[in-house]
Amino acid sequence: EVLMTQSPATLSVSPGERATLSCRASQGVSSNLAWYQQKPGQAPRLLIYGASTRATGVPARFSGSGSGTEFTLTISSLQSEDLALYYCQQYNNWPGTFGPGTKVDI
Amino acid sequence: QVQLVQSGAEVKKPGASVKVSCKASGYTFRNYGISWVRQAPGQGLEWMGWLSGFNGDTNYGQKFQGRLTMTTDTSTSTAYMELRTLTSDDTAVYYCARVAAVGAGTGYCFDYWGQGTLVTVSS
């Protein structure tokens, strides 16, 4: 099974600042990597797939990069509505595995 | 717009079974698979299994083999998840999610999610 790790566990950022979240896979997953946002009491929402492609309706301040084993989600200018948990997920190997999440707060 | 609407919260006793429904709309149900993902209180996301919207084929996570059954009713575009022999460890929010048609990997990426169904197992 491909193990996913995320860092940091918690990221404190001020509104308007840049937030950088990291995700690492225990083995190469090509670009088959997704990022999800989950707000309290809500279902996860797909933000990024293919490591760098924004899903429908996702604001341009969210961007993804990386391939192989190292990935990054960047929020260029944090808005208050971006406070949430962010999960990465590899779907290169069946069935796909999630990271433990990074909590973004102020 | 694509929507997945799940059935309401359930409270079950240990040893019982639960069946959760997920009604899809806004797309052709047969063209996409559905997975079920659960989230225990304060925990991360755990994939449970996959179900074909086309022919009802399934594959389940090893952890759930033998006590998980996923079915579809294509006439109503509804997917079902039944989990048997419940224990307190099964207390979680259960989500259905549409499998996105992206990438060349063999795993599943999810582009739309249901609102979640809280299943509480307690004596």
Interface residues (C-beta under 8 A of the other chain):
Chain A: V29 S30 S31 N32 A34 Y36 Q42 A43 P44 R45 L46 Y49 G50 T53 A55 Y87 Q89 Q90 Y91 N92 N93 W94 P95 G96 T97 F98 G99 P100 G101
Chain B: S35 G44 L45 E46 W47 W50 N59 G61 Y95 A97 A100 V102 G103 A104 G105 T106 G107 Y108 C109 F110 D111 Y112 W113 G114 Q115 G116
